[in-house]
Amino acid sequence: MATLRITQVKSRIGTKQNQRDTLRSLGLRKIRQTVERPDDPQTRGYVHTVRHLVTVEEVQA
């Protein structure tokens, strides 16, 4: 199954509360921090919410 590598590239300062909560639930706390999450509909929804703050790469495991 594929994995998503998600990297925060912009600051959460000035964003809406739900976007800050979404970054926290993804495990992102700092700019340039990277996490790997399974490629499932829930993770895709999280990424869609903060798509302007993160970059996403698909990784084959």
GIURHU-V247458 format. One record per pair of residues at least 6 apart in sequence whose ideal C-beta (glycine too) atoms are under 7 Angstrom apart, sorted by sequence separation. I is the first residue (numbers start at 1). J is the second residue. If there is no record, write none. Layout:
BEGIN
i,j
I,J
I,J
END
This chain:
BEGIN
i,j
37,43
12,19
28,35
47,54
12,20
27,35
26,35
47,56
12,23
26,37
8,23
39,58
6,26
8,28
11,31
26,46
25,46
8,30
9,31
8,31
36,59
8,32
22,46
7,32
8,33
7,34
22,49
23,50
6,34
22,50
5,34
6,35
19,49
23,53
5,36
6,37
18,49
19,50
4,36
3,36
4,37
3,37
19,53
3,38
4,39
3,39
1,38
2,39
1,39
15,53
4,43
6,47
12,53
10,52
10,53
9,53
8,53
9,54
8,54
9,55
7,54
6,54
7,55
6,56
4,56
5,57
4,58
5,59
2,58
3,59
2,59
2,60
3,61
1,61
END
